[in-house]
Amino acid sequence: MYSIIETAKENNLKPYNYLQYLFEQLPNINTDDEAAIENLMPWSDALPAYCRMPQPSQ
């Protein structure tokens, strides 16, 4: 669990939101589908915006 949280932080995700998203999605996907699993990884661009930390304006 610690590893998942720290990896989420390193990828600019909100750990609580990311874990909530994982717990909602994992029961509903085919775990044999590598693309589906890849979309859940903390570095995936497919994650919803509410899982991401706001980026500072430039």
N, C-alpha and C positions, 0 to 999 in steps of 0.2 A: 504494500500500500504506500509506504514511504517513497519508494522508487517511482511509482506512478505520479504521485503528487509533485515530487521534485522535477520530474521530466515535464510535467505540465507547466510548472513555473518557468523552466528554461525555455519553453516554447511560447511564452507570453500568454498563457491561458489562466483563467480563473479556476483554481483547483476544484472548488466546490461545484461550480457549474459543469466543469468537464466530467467529474465523477458522476454527477446526476445524469448527464447526457449518456454516459457509458452504461449506467444501470438501467436506463430506459431503453437503450438500443440493443444491447447484447442479447437479451432474451428473444429478440425478434429477427435476428440475422442468421444466415447459414454460416456456421463457423468454418466450413470447408471452402467458402468463397474468399479467396485471398484479397480480392478487390474490396469486398465489404469490410474485412478486417483492416485493411490499409486505410480506409476512410475514417476509421475510429482512432488512428494513431495521433498522438499530440502534435505532430508536424504536418498533419493533413490539411489541405486547403478546403476540404469538404466539411469541416466542422462549422457549426453555426456561429454566428457573430456573438451571441450572448456568452459563449465560452471564452472569448478572447478578451484580453486586457485592452483598454482604450490606449491608442497610440498617441503620443504627444503631437500637437500641431507643429508644423514647421514654418 
